[in-house]
Amino acid sequence: MLRHLRAFILYGLSFGKEDELRFVLLLVTSSPNLKKLKMQMSYNPTEAISQTANSLFDLQDYSYVKLDHLDNLEITNFSNMKPGMDFLKLVLAKSPMLKKVRVVINNNVSATDEVKILKDLLWNPSASAGVQIKCGRS
């Protein structure tokens, strides 16, 4: 357990790569006192998403996950990769103290895909009634 970890910044992360996705999941689920998480994603529209990364959230049970202290999440250079959206939904569902979520969408993401991201965020249940979600482009 990483009980003393309060803030973490990750650069160049890709949810399309299974090992990077598993690392972030392990980090977040092993850090019960994490208050702030900031991630700058790498964006490669031609990157192949591993089959395991694409279905990782479907295959595992995350009912044990509790992010009781997370109050600030920022993801920049975000795209509409399924694993990235699944991760974001998991964090929203498991963070009752979440106050701010900022998602900055990569400028190369199409307007249609941006609308899909926004719809997913708006319709997804959140554990925090007072969360303020800001989503846009840089």
N, CA, C and O atoms as a MOPAC input file, in Angstrom:
PM7 MOZYME 1SCF
protein

 N      0.82900 1    -1.19100 1     0.00000 1
 C      0.00000 1     0.00000 1     0.00000 1
 C      0.87300 1     1.25300 1     0.00000 1
 O      1.92500 1     1.30100 1     0.63700 1
 N      0.42000 1     2.23200 1    -0.70800 1
 C      1.10600 1     3.52600 1    -0.77100 1
 C      0.30900 1     4.53800 1     0.06100 1
 O     -0.24000 1     5.50100 1    -0.47500 1
 N      0.25400 1     4.31000 1     1.35000 1
 C     -0.59100 1     5.10500 1     2.25000 1
 C     -0.19800 1     6.57600 1     2.32200 1
 O     -1.05100 1     7.42100 1     2.59400 1
 N      1.05700 1     6.89900 1     2.08900 1
 C      1.52200 1     8.27200 1     2.24900 1
 C      1.48800 1     9.07900 1     0.95200 1
 O      1.79100 1    10.27200 1     0.95800 1
 N      1.12800 1     8.44800 1    -0.14200 1
 C      1.07400 1     9.14900 1    -1.42500 1
 C     -0.16900 1    10.03400 1    -1.46900 1
 O     -1.29400 1     9.54400 1    -1.37500 1
 N      0.04600 1    11.34200 1    -1.61500 1
 C     -1.06600 1    12.29700 1    -1.61500 1
 C     -1.31300 1    12.89900 1    -3.00400 1
 O     -2.45100 1    13.21700 1    -3.35100 1
 N     -0.25500 1    13.05400 1    -3.78800 1
 C     -0.37600 1    13.64900 1    -5.12000 1
 C      0.55800 1    12.91600 1    -6.06700 1
 O      1.64000 1    12.47400 1    -5.68200 1
 N      0.11700 1    12.79500 1    -7.31600 1
 C      0.93100 1    12.07800 1    -8.28900 1
 C      0.69800 1    12.68000 1    -9.66400 1
 O     -0.43700 1    12.96000 1   -10.04800 1
 N      1.78600 1    12.87700 1   -10.40300 1
 C      1.71600 1    13.39000 1   -11.77000 1
 C      2.37700 1    12.37800 1   -12.69200 1
 O      3.49900 1    11.93700 1   -12.44300 1
 N      1.67400 1    12.01400 1   -13.75700 1
 C      2.18500 1    11.06500 1   -14.75200 1
 C      2.25000 1    11.75800 1   -16.10900 1
 O      1.31200 1    12.45100 1   -16.50200 1
 N      3.35000 1    11.57300 1   -16.81700 1
 C      3.52300 1    12.16100 1   -18.14300 1
 C      3.69000 1    11.06100 1   -19.18900 1
 O      4.31300 1    10.03200 1   -18.92900 1
 N      3.12200 1    11.29300 1   -20.37900 1
 C      3.33300 1    10.40100 1   -21.50900 1
 C      2.66100 1     9.05300 1   -21.38200 1
 O      3.15200 1     8.06200 1   -21.92100 1
 N      1.55700 1     9.00100 1   -20.68600 1
 C      0.85300 1     7.75100 1   -20.42000 1
 C     -0.04400 1     7.37100 1   -21.59500 1
 O     -0.64600 1     8.23900 1   -22.22700 1
 N     -0.13100 1     6.08300 1   -21.88100 1
 C     -1.02500 1     5.59600 1   -22.93000 1
 C     -1.92000 1     4.50200 1   -22.37100 1
 O     -1.43500 1     3.47700 1   -21.89200 1
 N     -3.22100 1     4.72300 1   -22.43200 1
 C     -4.16100 1     3.70000 1   -21.97800 1
 C     -4.29300 1     2.57100 1   -22.99300 1
 O     -4.91300 1     1.54900 1   -22.69900 1
 N     -3.72300 1     2.73900 1   -24.17500 1
 C     -3.76500 1     1.68200 1   -25.17300 1
 C     -2.76400 1     0.57100 1   -24.90000 1
 O     -2.84100 1    -0.50700 1   -25.48900 1
 N     -1.82400 1     0.84400 1   -24.00300 1
 C     -0.79600 1    -0.14500 1   -23.65800 1
 C     -1.17400 1    -0.80700 1   -22.34000 1
 O     -1.34700 1    -0.14100 1   -21.31900 1
 N     -1.29500 1    -2.09700 1   -22.37900 1
 C     -1.75700 1    -2.85600 1   -21.21800 1
 C     -0.91300 1    -2.60800 1   -19.97600 1
 O     -1.45800 1    -2.41400 1   -18.88900 1
 N      0.41600 1    -2.61000 1   -20.12000 1
 C      1.27700 1    -2.45100 1   -18.94300 1
 C      1.12000 1    -1.06500 1   -18.30900 1
 O      1.16800 1    -0.94500 1   -17.08500 1
 N      0.93600 1    -0.03000 1   -19.11100 1
 C      0.75400 1     1.31000 1   -18.56100 1
 C     -0.60600 1     1.44700 1   -17.88300 1
 O     -0.72500 1     2.09200 1   -16.84100 1
 N     -1.61800 1     0.84600 1   -18.47100 1
 C     -2.95100 1     0.86500 1   -17.87600 1
 C     -2.96500 1     0.11700 1   -16.54600 1
 O     -3.53700 1     0.59400 1   -15.56500 1
 N     -2.34000 1    -1.04200 1   -16.51600 1
 C     -2.26400 1    -1.81000 1   -15.26200 1
 C     -1.48700 1    -1.05000 1   -14.18700 1
 O     -1.84700 1    -1.09600 1   -13.01100 1
 N     -0.41700 1    -0.34900 1   -14.59200 1
 C      0.36100 1     0.44100 1   -13.64400 1
 C     -0.50700 1     1.51700 1   -12.98900 1
 O     -0.49700 1     1.66800 1   -11.76700 1
 N     -1.25200 1     2.25900 1   -13.80000 1
 C     -2.09400 1     3.32600 1   -13.25800 1
 C     -3.18000 1     2.75300 1   -12.35400 1
 O     -3.46200 1     3.30600 1   -11.29100 1
 N     -3.78000 1     1.66000 1   -12.76900 1
 C     -4.80600 1     1.02600 1   -11.93500 1
 C     -4.23200 1     0.57700 1   -10.60000 1
 O     -4.84800 1     0.78700 1    -9.55400 1
 N     -3.06200 1    -0.03600 1   -10.63000 1
 C     -2.42000 1    -0.48400 1    -9.39500 1
 C     -2.05500 1     0.70900 1    -8.51400 1
 O     -2.26200 1     0.67500 1    -7.30100 1
 N     -1.51900 1     1.74900 1    -9.11600 1
 C     -1.15200 1     2.94400 1    -8.36600 1
 C     -2.37500 1     3.55300 1    -7.67600 1
 O     -2.33800 1     3.84000 1    -6.47900 1
 N     -3.43200 1     3.74300 1    -8.41700 1
 C     -4.63200 1     4.38300 1    -7.87400 1
 C     -5.30500 1     3.50800 1    -6.82200 1
 O     -5.72000 1     4.00600 1    -5.77500 1
 N     -5.41600 1     2.22000 1    -7.08800 1
 C     -6.09400 1     1.33800 1    -6.13500 1
 C     -5.25000 1     1.03900 1    -4.90600 1
 O     -5.77900 1     0.56800 1    -3.89900 1
 N     -3.94800 1     1.30200 1    -4.96500 1
 C     -3.05200 1     1.06000 1    -3.82200 1
 C     -2.75000 1     2.33000 1    -3.03500 1
 O     -1.93300 1     2.31000 1    -2.11400 1
 N     -3.39500 1     3.41700 1    -3.38600 1
 C     -3.11700 1     4.70800 1    -2.74800 1
 C     -4.39200 1     5.26200 1    -2.11200 1
 O     -5.03000 1     6.15100 1    -2.67700 1
 N     -4.76400 1     4.74700 1    -0.94900 1
 C     -6.04200 1     5.13900 1    -0.35000 1
 C     -6.12100 1     6.61100 1     0.05900 1
 O     -7.22100 1     7.13500 1     0.23100 1
 N     -4.99800 1     7.27800 1     0.21700 1
 C     -4.99600 1     8.68300 1     0.64000 1
 C     -4.64700 1     9.65700 1    -0.47900 1
 O     -4.36400 1    10.82800 1    -0.22600 1
 N     -4.66900 1     9.17200 1    -1.70900 1
 C     -4.35900 1    10.01700 1    -2.85900 1
 C     -5.40600 1    11.12000 1    -2.98200 1
 O     -6.60300 1    10.84400 1    -3.06000 1
 N     -4.94700 1    12.37400 1    -2.99800 1
 C     -5.85800 1    13.51400 1    -3.09200 1
 C     -5.87300 1    14.13400 1    -4.49100 1
 O     -6.90500 1    14.62400 1    -4.94900 1
 N     -4.72300 1    14.10800 1    -5.16300 1
 C     -4.63600 1    14.76500 1    -6.46300 1
 C     -3.92000 1    13.85600 1    -7.45600 1
 O     -2.83200 1    13.34900 1    -7.18300 1
 N     -4.54200 1    13.66300 1    -8.59900 1
 C     -3.95900 1    12.85500 1    -9.66600 1
 C     -4.00000 1    13.67100 1   -10.94900 1
 O     -5.05900 1    14.13100 1   -11.37700 1
 N     -2.83100 1    13.84300 1   -11.55500 1
 C     -2.73100 1    14.56900 1   -12.81900 1
 C     -2.03300 1    13.66300 1   -13.82200 1
 O     -0.97100 1    13.10900 1   -13.53800 1
 N     -2.63700 1    13.51800 1   -14.99700 1
 C     -2.07800 1    12.64600 1   -16.02800 1
 C     -2.05000 1    13.38700 1   -17.35800 1
 O     -3.04900 1    13.95900 1   -17.79200 1
 N     -0.88800 1    13.36300 1   -17.98900 1
 C     -0.76100 1    13.89400 1   -19.34000 1
 C     -0.60800 1    12.69100 1   -20.26100 1
 O      0.38600 1    11.96800 1   -20.20300 1
 N     -1.59700 1    12.49200 1   -21.09800 1
 C     -1.61600 1    11.33100 1   -21.96900 1
 C     -0.74900 1    11.56500 1   -23.20600 1
 O     -0.54800 1    12.69900 1   -23.64100 1
 N     -0.24400 1    10.46800 1   -23.75600 1
 C      0.39500 1    10.56100 1   -25.07000 1
 C     -0.70500 1    10.29700 1   -26.08700 1
 O     -1.59500 1     9.48000 1   -25.84700 1
 N     -0.64800 1    10.97300 1   -27.20300 1
 C     -1.68900 1    10.80900 1   -28.21400 1
 C     -1.05800 1    10.32600 1   -29.50200 1
 O     -0.19400 1    10.98900 1   -30.07700 1
 N     -1.49800 1     9.16700 1   -29.94600 1
 C     -1.04300 1     8.60600 1   -31.20300 1
 C     -2.26300 1     7.96300 1   -31.85700 1
 O     -2.65200 1     6.85900 1   -31.47800 1
 N     -2.87400 1     8.63700 1   -32.83500 1
 C     -4.10300 1     8.12100 1   -33.43600 1
 C     -3.92800 1     6.79100 1   -34.16100 1
 O     -4.91100 1     6.09600 1   -34.41900 1
 N     -2.69300 1     6.42800 1   -34.49200 1
 C     -2.46900 1     5.16100 1   -35.18800 1
 C     -2.03400 1     4.04800 1   -34.23800 1
 O     -1.80400 1     2.91700 1   -34.66700 1
 N     -1.92000 1     4.36800 1   -32.94600 1
 C     -1.49400 1     3.36100 1   -31.96900 1
 C     -2.54500 1     2.25700 1   -31.84900 1
 O     -3.73800 1     2.52100 1   -31.69900 1
 N     -2.07600 1     1.04500 1   -31.91600 1
 C     -2.97600 1    -0.09400 1   -31.74200 1
 C     -3.24800 1    -0.28500 1   -30.25400 1
 O     -2.32600 1    -0.28200 1   -29.43900 1
 N     -4.51100 1    -0.45000 1   -29.91500 1
 C     -4.89200 1    -0.69600 1   -28.52500 1
 C     -4.84800 1    -2.19700 1   -28.30300 1
 O     -5.46100 1    -2.96500 1   -29.04400 1
 N     -4.11400 1    -2.60800 1   -27.27500 1
 C     -4.03700 1    -4.04200 1   -27.01000 1
 C     -5.42000 1    -4.56000 1   -26.62700 1
 O     -6.19900 1    -3.85900 1   -25.98100 1
 N     -5.71300 1    -5.77700 1   -27.02800 1
 C     -7.01800 1    -6.38200 1   -26.74800 1
 C     -7.26700 1    -6.46100 1   -25.24600 1
 O     -8.38800 1    -6.24900 1   -24.78300 1
 N     -6.21800 1    -6.76700 1   -24.49000 1
 C     -6.36500 1    -6.86400 1   -23.04000 1
 C     -6.67900 1    -5.49900 1   -22.44300 1
 O     -7.54200 1    -5.39500 1   -21.57100 1
 N     -5.99400 1    -4.45000 1   -22.89700 1
 C     -6.26300 1    -3.09700 1   -22.39400 1
 C     -7.69000 1    -2.68400 1   -22.71900 1
 O     -8.35600 1    -2.03800 1   -21.91000 1
 N     -8.15300 1    -3.05500 1   -23.89500 1
 C     -9.49200 1    -2.68800 1   -24.33600 1
 C    -10.58200 1    -3.34500 1   -23.50200 1
 O    -11.67100 1    -2.79000 1   -23.35600 1
 N    -10.29900 1    -4.52000 1   -22.95300 1
 C    -11.33000 1    -5.24300 1   -22.19800 1
 C    -10.99100 1    -5.40400 1   -20.71700 1
 O    -11.68000 1    -6.13900 1   -20.00900 1
 N     -9.95300 1    -4.73700 1   -20.24000 1
 C     -9.49800 1    -4.91600 1   -18.86200 1
 C    -10.58200 1    -4.58100 1   -17.84400 1
 O    -10.72800 1    -5.29100 1   -16.84900 1
 N    -11.33100 1    -3.53400 1   -18.06700 1
 C    -12.36800 1    -3.14100 1   -17.11700 1
 C    -13.56300 1    -4.08200 1   -17.17200 1
 O    -14.29200 1    -4.21300 1   -16.18900 1
 N    -13.77000 1    -4.73200 1   -18.30100 1
 C    -14.86000 1    -5.69700 1   -18.42300 1
 C    -14.52200 1    -7.00800 1   -17.72800 1
 O    -15.41400 1    -7.71600 1   -17.26100 1
 N    -13.23300 1    -7.33200 1   -17.65900 1
 C    -12.80000 1    -8.62600 1   -17.14700 1
 C    -12.58600 1    -8.65100 1   -15.64100 1
 O    -12.58800 1    -9.72400 1   -15.03800 1
 N    -12.40400 1    -7.49400 1   -15.02600 1
 C    -12.05800 1    -7.47800 1   -13.61000 1
 C    -13.14500 1    -6.80200 1   -12.78900 1
 O    -13.89800 1    -5.96000 1   -13.27900 1
 N    -13.19900 1    -7.19600 1   -11.53000 1
 C    -14.15200 1    -6.63400 1   -10.59000 1
 C    -13.44300 1    -5.55300 1    -9.78100 1
 O    -12.45300 1    -5.83200 1    -9.10400 1
 N    -13.93400 1    -4.34600 1    -9.84600 1
 C    -13.32800 1    -3.24100 1    -9.11500 1
 C    -14.21700 1    -2.76700 1    -7.96900 1
 O    -14.13700 1    -1.60900 1    -7.55900 1
 N    -15.06200 1    -3.65400 1    -7.45200 1
 C    -15.95100 1    -3.27600 1    -6.35200 1
 C    -15.17600 1    -2.94000 1    -5.08200 1
 O    -15.67700 1    -2.21100 1    -4.22600 1
 N    -13.96900 1    -3.46200 1    -4.95500 1
 C    -13.14100 1    -3.21300 1    -3.77300 1
 C    -12.48100 1    -1.83400 1    -3.79200 1
 O    -11.97200 1    -1.38600 1    -2.76500 1
 N    -12.47900 1    -1.16700 1    -4.91700 1
 C    -11.77000 1     0.10300 1    -5.06400 1
 C    -12.51000 1     1.21400 1    -4.32000 1
 O    -13.71500 1     1.40400 1    -4.48400 1
 N    -11.75300 1     1.94100 1    -3.49700 1
 C    -12.29000 1     3.10500 1    -2.79500 1
 C    -11.26500 1     4.22500 1    -2.89900 1
 O    -10.12400 1     4.08300 1    -2.45900 1
 N    -11.67500 1     5.30600 1    -3.46900 1
 C    -10.81200 1     6.47800 1    -3.59800 1
 C    -11.41500 1     7.58100 1    -2.72800 1
 O    -11.83900 1     8.62500 1    -3.22300 1
 N    -11.44000 1     7.32400 1    -1.43000 1
 C    -12.15200 1     8.18000 1    -0.48400 1
 C    -11.54000 1     9.56300 1    -0.30000 1
 O    -12.21300 1    10.46000 1     0.20800 1
 N    -10.30400 1     9.76000 1    -0.69100 1
 C     -9.65200 1    11.04800 1    -0.46700 1
 C     -9.39600 1    11.83300 1    -1.74600 1
 O     -9.03600 1    13.00900 1    -1.68500 1
 N     -9.57200 1    11.20900 1    -2.89100 1
 C     -9.29200 1    11.89900 1    -4.15500 1
 C    -10.26900 1    13.05800 1    -4.33500 1
 O    -11.48400 1    12.85900 1    -4.36300 1
 N     -9.72800 1    14.26500 1    -4.45400 1
 C    -10.61200 1    15.41300 1    -4.65000 1
 C    -10.30200 1    16.19500 1    -5.93000 1
 O    -11.02800 1    17.12700 1    -6.27800 1
 N     -9.22600 1    15.81800 1    -6.63200 1
 C     -8.84900 1    16.56600 1    -7.81800 1
 C     -8.23700 1    15.62400 1    -8.85400 1
 O     -7.25200 1    14.93900 1    -8.57900 1
 N     -8.82700 1    15.59700 1   -10.03600 1
 C     -8.32900 1    14.77400 1   -11.13900 1
 C     -8.19000 1    15.65400 1   -12.36900 1
 O     -9.10600 1    16.39700 1   -12.72300 1
 N     -7.04200 1    15.56200 1   -13.01300 1
 C     -6.82100 1    16.28900 1   -14.25700 1
 C     -6.18300 1    15.34300 1   -15.26100 1
 O     -5.17600 1    14.69600 1   -14.97400 1
 N     -6.78500 1    15.27300 1   -16.44400 1
 C     -6.23600 1    14.46600 1   -17.53500 1
 C     -6.11500 1    15.37300 1   -18.74700 1
 O     -7.10800 1    15.93200 1   -19.21300 1
 N     -4.90300 1    15.51800 1   -19.25600 1
 C     -4.69700 1    16.34600 1   -20.44000 1
 C     -4.32000 1    15.46300 1   -21.62600 1
 O     -3.83500 1    14.34200 1   -21.47100 1
 N     -4.56200 1    16.01200 1   -22.81900 1
 C     -4.26800 1    15.31000 1   -24.06600 1
 C     -5.11500 1    14.04200 1   -24.18800 1
 O     -4.66000 1    13.02600 1   -24.71300 1
 N     -6.33700 1    14.11700 1   -23.70100 1
 C     -7.24500 1    12.97000 1   -23.62600 1
 C     -7.85200 1    12.67200 1   -24.99300 1
 O     -8.14800 1    13.58200 1   -25.76800 1
 N     -8.03000 1    11.38900 1   -25.27500 1
 C     -8.72400 1    10.97100 1   -26.49500 1
 C     -9.85700 1    10.03800 1   -26.07900 1
 O    -10.03800 1     9.76000 1   -24.89400 1
 N    -10.60300 1     9.56700 1   -27.04100 1
 C    -11.75900 1     8.74500 1   -26.70200 1
 C    -11.46300 1     7.24600 1   -26.75200 1
 O    -12.33500 1     6.45500 1   -27.11200 1
 N    -10.25300 1     6.85400 1   -26.39600 1
 C     -9.94100 1     5.42300 1   -26.30500 1
 C    -10.82700 1     4.78400 1   -25.24200 1
 O    -11.02500 1     5.35900 1   -24.17200 1
 N    -11.34900 1     3.62500 1   -25.52200 1
 C    -12.22400 1     2.93400 1   -24.57500 1
 C    -11.57100 1     2.74000 1   -23.20900 1
 O    -12.21800 1     3.01300 1   -22.19800 1
 N    -10.31500 1     2.28200 1   -23.12800 1
 C     -9.72100 1     2.10200 1   -21.79700 1
 C     -9.61600 1     3.41400 1   -21.01000 1
 O     -9.77100 1     3.41400 1   -19.78900 1
 N     -9.35700 1     4.51800 1   -21.69300 1
 C     -9.28200 1     5.81200 1   -21.02000 1
 C    -10.62900 1     6.24000 1   -20.46900 1
 O    -10.71900 1     6.73400 1   -19.34500 1
 N    -11.67700 1     6.05100 1   -21.26100 1
 C    -13.02500 1     6.37800 1   -20.79200 1
 C    -13.42700 1     5.46900 1   -19.63700 1
 O    -14.04000 1     5.92400 1   -18.67100 1
 N    -13.08800 1     4.19800 1   -19.73100 1
 C    -13.40900 1     3.26200 1   -18.64600 1
 C    -12.69300 1     3.65000 1   -17.35700 1
 O    -13.27600 1     3.57100 1   -16.27600 1
 N    -11.43200 1     4.06900 1   -17.46400 1
 C    -10.68100 1     4.51000 1   -16.29100 1
 C    -11.34800 1     5.73900 1   -15.67100 1
 O    -11.53000 1     5.80300 1   -14.45600 1
 N    -11.70400 1     6.69500 1   -16.49500 1
 C    -12.34200 1     7.91400 1   -16.01000 1
 C    -13.67200 1     7.60000 1   -15.31900 1
 O    -13.97500 1     8.17100 1   -14.27100 1
 N    -14.45100 1     6.71200 1   -15.89000 1
 C    -15.72100 1     6.30700 1   -15.27800 1
 C    -15.49900 1     5.61900 1   -13.93300 1
 O    -16.25600 1     5.84300 1   -12.98900 1
 N    -14.46700 1     4.78600 1   -13.84500 1
 C    -14.14900 1     4.11000 1   -12.58600 1
 C    -13.80300 1     5.13300 1   -11.50500 1
 O    -14.29900 1     5.04700 1   -10.38200 1
 N    -12.95900 1     6.09200 1   -11.84300 1
 C    -12.56700 1     7.11300 1   -10.86500 1
 C    -13.78900 1     7.92000 1   -10.42000 1
 O    -13.94700 1     8.18700 1    -9.22800 1
 N    -14.64300 1     8.30600 1   -11.34900 1
 C    -15.84900 1     9.05200 1   -10.98800 1
 C    -16.76000 1     8.24300 1   -10.06600 1
 O    -17.33600 1     8.78500 1    -9.12300 1
 N    -16.88400 1     6.96600 1   -10.33600 1
 C    -17.77900 1     6.11000 1    -9.55200 1
 C    -17.24000 1     5.78000 1    -8.16700 1
 O    -18.01600 1     5.44800 1    -7.27200 1
 N    -15.93400 1     5.86400 1    -7.97400 1
 C    -15.31900 1     5.41700 1    -6.71900 1
 C    -14.75200 1     6.54700 1    -5.86700 1
 O    -14.05000 1     6.27900 1    -4.89200 1
 N    -15.03600 1     7.79200 1    -6.20300 1
 C    -14.43200 1     8.93800 1    -5.50900 1
 C    -15.50700 1     9.84900 1    -4.91100 1
 O    -15.88900 1    10.83700 1    -5.53800 1
 N    -15.99400 1     9.53700 1    -3.72100 1
 C    -17.08000 1    10.33000 1    -3.13100 1
 C    -16.68200 1    11.75300 1    -2.72800 1
 O    -17.55600 1    12.60400 1    -2.56300 1
 N    -15.39900 1    12.02700 1    -2.56700 1
 C    -14.93700 1    13.35700 1    -2.15900 1
 C    -14.45100 1    14.19900 1    -3.34200 1
 O    -13.94000 1    15.30200 1    -3.15200 1
 N    -14.60900 1    13.68900 1    -4.53700 1
 C    -14.11300 1    14.37600 1    -5.72800 1
 C    -14.79700 1    15.73200 1    -5.88500 1
 O    -16.02400 1    15.82800 1    -5.86900 1
 N    -13.98100 1    16.78300 1    -6.03800 1
 C    -14.50800 1    18.13600 1    -6.19800 1
 C    -14.31500 1    18.65800 1    -7.61500 1
 O    -15.20700 1    19.28800 1    -8.18300 1
 N    -13.12700 1    18.38600 1    -8.18600 1
 C    -12.81100 1    18.92400 1    -9.50800 1
 C    -12.28200 1    17.83600 1   -10.43200 1
 O    -11.40200 1    17.05300 1   -10.07100 1
 N    -12.84500 1    17.81300 1   -11.62800 1
 C    -12.32700 1    16.95800 1   -12.69600 1
 C    -12.12600 1    17.86700 1   -13.90000 1
 O    -13.04300 1    18.56800 1   -14.32800 1
 N    -10.93300 1    17.84100 1   -14.42700 1
 C    -10.62300 1    18.62900 1   -15.62700 1
 C    -10.09200 1    17.67400 1   -16.68200 1
 O     -9.08100 1    17.00000 1   -16.48000 1
 N    -10.78700 1    17.62700 1   -17.80500 1
 C    -10.38300 1    16.77800 1   -18.91800 1
 C    -10.11600 1    17.68700 1   -20.11200 1
 O    -11.01200 1    18.37900 1   -20.59500 1
 N     -8.87500 1    17.67300 1   -20.57700 1
 C     -8.49300 1    18.47400 1   -21.74100 1
 C     -8.32700 1    17.51300 1   -22.91400 1
 O     -7.44700 1    16.65200 1   -22.91400 1
 N     -9.18000 1    17.67700 1   -23.89700 1
 C     -9.21300 1    16.78000 1   -25.05300 1
 C     -8.15800 1    17.20400 1   -26.07200 1
 O     -7.97300 1    18.39200 1   -26.33500 1
 N     -7.47900 1    16.22600 1   -26.63100 1
 C     -6.47500 1    16.48200 1   -27.65600 1
 C     -7.12700 1    17.18800 1   -28.84100 1
 O     -8.24900 1    16.85900 1   -29.22600 1
 N     -6.42300 1    18.15500 1   -29.41500 1
 C     -6.96200 1    18.94000 1   -30.53200 1
 C     -7.20900 1    18.11900 1   -31.78900 1
 O     -7.95700 1    18.55900 1   -32.66200 1
 N     -6.61100 1    16.94900 1   -31.91000 1
 C     -6.81300 1    16.10500 1   -33.08800 1
 C     -8.04700 1    15.21700 1   -32.98400 1
 O     -8.40200 1    14.54600 1   -33.95300 1
 N     -8.69800 1    15.20000 1   -31.84100 1
 C     -9.92000 1    14.41400 1   -31.66800 1
 C    -11.04300 1    15.13400 1   -32.41400 1
 O    -11.20100 1    16.34800 1   -32.28800 1
 N    -11.81300 1    14.38600 1   -33.18300 1
 C    -12.87900 1    14.98900 1   -33.98400 1
 C    -13.99400 1    15.54000 1   -33.09100 1
 O    -14.13200 1    15.15000 1   -31.93200 1
 N    -14.77600 1    16.44600 1   -33.65100 1
 C    -15.90100 1    17.02700 1   -32.91200 1
 C    -16.91600 1    15.94700 1   -32.54200 1
 O    -17.51200 1    15.99900 1   -31.46600 1
 N    -17.11500 1    14.97800 1   -33.42000 1
 C    -18.03400 1    13.87200 1   -33.14000 1
 C    -17.55800 1    13.06200 1   -31.94300 1
 O    -18.34900 1    12.71000 1   -31.06800 1
 N    -16.26500 1    12.77000 1   -31.90600 1
 C    -15.71500 1    12.02100 1   -30.77300 1
 C    -15.74900 1    12.84800 1   -29.48800 1
 O    -15.94300 1    12.30700 1   -28.40000 1
 N    -15.56000 1    14.15400 1   -29.62100 1
 C    -15.64400 1    15.02600 1   -28.44500 1
 C    -17.05000 1    14.97500 1   -27.84500 1
 O    -17.20500 1    14.91500 1   -26.62500 1
 N    -18.05800 1    14.99900 1   -28.69100 1
 C    -19.44200 1    14.90800 1   -28.21400 1
 C    -19.67400 1    13.57800 1   -27.50000 1
 O    -20.35900 1    13.53600 1   -26.47800 1
 N    -19.11000 1    12.49300 1   -28.03000 1
 C    -19.24100 1    11.18400 1   -27.37500 1
 C    -18.61400 1    11.20400 1   -25.98200 1
 O    -19.18000 1    10.66300 1   -25.03200 1
 N    -17.44600 1    11.82800 1   -25.86700 1
 C    -16.77100 1    11.93200 1   -24.56900 1
 C    -17.65100 1    12.70700 1   -23.59300 1
 O    -17.85700 1    12.28000 1   -22.45700 1
 N    -18.16300 1    13.84400 1   -24.04100 1
 C    -19.00300 1    14.67600 1   -23.17900 1
 C    -20.26400 1    13.94100 1   -22.74400 1
 O    -20.65500 1    14.01200 1   -21.57900 1
 N    -20.89900 1    13.23800 1   -23.67000 1
 C    -22.10300 1    12.47000 1   -23.32200 1
 C    -21.78600 1    11.39500 1   -22.29300 1
 O    -22.52500 1    11.21100 1   -21.32600 1
 N    -20.68600 1    10.68800 1   -22.50800 1
 C    -20.29600 1     9.64200 1   -21.55200 1
 C    -20.06400 1    10.22300 1   -20.16200 1
 O    -20.47800 1     9.63300 1   -19.16500 1
 N    -19.40600 1    11.37400 1   -20.09300 1
 C    -19.13700 1    11.99300 1   -18.79700 1
 C    -20.41700 1    12.47500 1   -18.12600 1
 O    -20.58200 1    12.32100 1   -16.91600 1
 N    -21.31400 1    13.05200 1   -18.89900 1
 C    -22.55400 1    13.57500 1   -18.32700 1
 C    -23.50300 1    12.47600 1   -17.85900 1
 O    -24.19800 1    12.64400 1   -16.85700 1
 N    -23.53600 1    11.37600 1   -18.56200 1
 C    -24.47100 1    10.30600 1   -18.23900 1
 C    -23.90800 1     9.28200 1   -17.27100 1
 O    -24.64100 1     8.42100 1   -16.78400 1
 N    -22.63500 1     9.36400 1   -16.99000 1
 C    -22.00900 1     8.39600 1   -16.09200 1
 C    -22.29900 1     8.76600 1   -14.63700 1
 O    -22.16300 1     9.93100 1   -14.26300 1
 N    -22.69400 1     7.79500 1   -13.81200 1
 C    -22.93500 1     8.10600 1   -12.40100 1
 C    -21.64000 1     8.45900 1   -11.68000 1
 O    -20.58100 1     7.89300 1   -11.95200 1
 N    -21.75100 1     9.40000 1   -10.76500 1
 C    -20.59700 1     9.83000 1    -9.98400 1
 C    -20.89100 1     9.62000 1    -8.50500 1
 O    -22.01600 1     9.83800 1    -8.05400 1
 N    -19.88300 1     9.19900 1    -7.75300 1
 C    -20.04200 1     8.99100 1    -6.31500 1
 C    -20.10500 1    10.31900 1    -5.57500 1
 O    -20.59500 1    10.37500 1    -4.44700 1
 N    -19.61900 1    11.37700 1    -6.18900 1
 C    -19.60400 1    12.69800 1    -5.56300 1
 C    -20.71500 1    13.56100 1    -6.14900 1
 O    -20.74800 1    13.83000 1    -7.34900 1
 N    -21.62000 1    13.98500 1    -5.27700 1
 C    -22.73500 1    14.80700 1    -5.74100 1
 C    -22.28200 1    16.20900 1    -6.14500 1
 O    -22.92400 1    16.85400 1    -6.97400 1
 N    -21.18700 1    16.68000 1    -5.56700 1
 C    -20.74800 1    18.04300 1    -5.82400 1
 C    -19.58900 1    18.18300 1    -6.78300 1
 O    -18.95500 1    19.23700 1    -6.83000 1
 N    -19.29700 1    17.15200 1    -7.54400 1
 C    -18.14800 1    17.21400 1    -8.44200 1
 C    -18.40100 1    18.21400 1    -9.57200 1
 O    -19.48900 1    18.26700 1   -10.14600 1
 N    -17.37400 1    19.00000 1    -9.87300 1
 C    -17.42300 1    19.94900 1   -10.97300 1
 C    -16.55600 1    19.38500 1   -12.09200 1
 O    -15.34100 1    19.25300 1   -11.94200 1
 N    -17.18700 1    19.05700 1   -13.20700 1
 C    -16.46600 1    18.46500 1   -14.33300 1
 C    -16.31900 1    19.51400 1   -15.43200 1
 O    -17.30400 1    20.05600 1   -15.93400 1
 N    -15.06700 1    19.78600 1   -15.79000 1
 C    -14.77900 1    20.70100 1   -16.89100 1
 C    -14.11000 1    19.89600 1   -17.99200 1
 O    -13.13100 1    19.18400 1   -17.76500 1
 N    -14.65800 1    20.02800 1   -19.17600 1
 C    -14.13200 1    19.27100 1   -20.30400 1
 C    -14.04200 1    20.21200 1   -21.49600 1
 O    -15.00000 1    20.91700 1   -21.81200 1
 N    -12.89600 1    20.22000 1   -22.15000 1
 C    -12.72500 1    21.08300 1   -23.30500 1
 C    -11.39600 1    20.82500 1   -23.98400 1
 O    -10.73700 1    19.81300 1   -23.74400 1
 N    -11.02500 1    21.75100 1   -24.82600 1
 C     -9.75100 1    21.64800 1   -25.54300 1
 C     -8.77200 1    22.66700 1   -24.98400 1
 O     -9.16400 1    23.63600 1   -24.33500 1
 N     -7.49300 1    22.43300 1   -25.24700 1
 C     -6.47800 1    23.34200 1   -24.68500 1
 C     -6.45600 1    24.68000 1   -25.38100 1
 O     -5.65900 1    25.54900 1   -25.02500 1

